[in-house]
């Protein structure tokens, strides 16, 4: 069995319901056990065309299947819950599930790169990750999640073009409540 971290995001339709349904289906997926979920965070879209705000979360799972099998099951969940894969990268979507890391493995294939190549620069991933795994260490960079958050905040503050990337807010209520309050990672 391997501990994996998954990033979930939605900016189309009933965003909270999309995330809740994804975790519910994930919990029923053979070979996968949901261990923890972060709070839901609302963020501006990063990259791609102008679009609506995202709701994001991170889920910690235990996987009894290979990384590529996990990816295939995550893509099935996305499809079942209405995801359409447009030609444009970073287009709006009902649901996006990314594998952030899969144990300490480094995976480079045509379909999967893990750890996720941009996770260490995205607050919408790092802050929820901190909630479910405050001691997480990036398997390649060898940096703690707290260090990556600090470095990303510093980079955003130094680059006015990235100012919108610092807009990461916990949502009120919701089905998930684990981890520490946002002030812990400031």
PyMOL commands that set and color helices and strands:
alter all, ss='L'
color gray80, all
select helices_A, chain A and resi 15-27+67-80+119-121+123-132+145-158+160-166+182-185
alter helices_A, ss='H'
color red, helices_A
select strands_A, chain A and resi 2-10+32-37+41-43+54-63+96-102+107-108+113-114+168-170
alter strands_A, ss='S'
color yellow, strands_A
deselect
rebuild
show_as cartoon
